[in-house]
Amino acid sequence: MHLNKKITVITSLLLAVIVLASMTLQQQPQRPPDPAITNLKVLPKKLTFRQVDHIMDDWAASLGVRCTYCHVRDEAARKFDYAADTKPEKEMARHMYKMMVTINKKYFKAGEKDTLGMVKLTSVNCNTCHNGKAKPELTIPKRAGFGGPPPGGAPGARPQGAPPAGGPPAGTPPAGGAPRPGR
């Protein structure tokens, strides 16, 4: 009787484990298939929707814009028409992407590997110039000029060895009128 009780308990526990395991393996709800990618002109055509979406998110963040900056929304279908080339900003983005690739290949040897076999990450991207702004701002550093201050020093500065402002001009004999020795 004692042996039958042990077998019953072990069988019950095993059955409970199997039932619980089968409940966790139930089919997960499937998400709808990714939309087909069309009209890729500069990005590789083998990219998945999720990869393109990630790239677009990076570009949008780098320019501080949303999807509507480059893409038109089809209000009748209530979704974006990503393939449409309606907006000139989309064509400009393509030109900028080609420029970025050219710069990275020419100046940063994009795709090359370092001595450890790692792909070199030094390169430029959208954020390098845009810094979160759709139209990059031209900023000129504020300085006195090329190579330092202008001849004679900065405005208002006195040359080295010059008397303080309001003092006698350089070359004036000292007060008291006594000639200096050796003259």
Stockholm file with secondary structure:
# STOCKHOLM 1.0

chainA/1-183         MHLNKKITVITSLLLAVIVLASMTLQQQPQRPPDPAITNLKVLPKKLTFRQVDHIMDDWAASLGVRCTYCHVRDEAARKFDYAADTKPEKEMARHMYKMMVTINKKYFKAGEKDTLGMVKLTSVNCNTCHNGKAKPELTIPKRAGFGGPPPGGAPGARPQGAPPAGGPPAGTPPAGGAPRPGR
#=GR chainA/1-183 SS CHHHHHHHHHHHHHHHHHHHHHHHTSCCCCCCCCCCCCCCSSSCTTCCHHHHHHHHHHHHHHHTCCGGGTCEEETTTTEEETTCCCSHHHHHHHHHHHHHHHHHHHHHCTTCBCTTSCBCCCCCCHHHHHTTCSSCCCCCCCCSSTTSSCTTSSTTCCCTTCCCTTSCCTTCCCTTCCCCTTC
#=GC SS_cons         CHHHHHHHHHHHHHHHHHHHHHHHTSCCCCCCCCCCCCCCSSSCTTCCHHHHHHHHHHHHHHHTCCGGGTCEEETTTTEEETTCCCSHHHHHHHHHHHHHHHHHHHHHCTTCBCTTSCBCCCCCCHHHHHTTCSSCCCCCCCCSSTTSSCTTSSTTCCCTTCCCTTSCCTTCCCTTCCCCTTC
//
